[in-house]
Amino acid sequence: MRSFVTGEPVRAGEVIGQRADGSPITAPHDGAVIFASGKVKAGTEMCFLCLHGAAG
């Protein structure tokens, strides 16, 4: 798995994370990774997957 920076594009099916049990988390659609904060606690949202061109 690669490291991401905020705003980096990802493709549908790309591995974007890993669950506690080791199974992969894949992007359900093309989009961009947006991080919530530089400091996150276990069990909280670390990042969001945004759609390109989606409004409001």
Secondary structure, 3 states (H helix, E strand, C coil): CCCCCCCCEECCCCEEEECCCCCEEECCCCEEEEECCCCCCCCCCCEEEECCCCCC
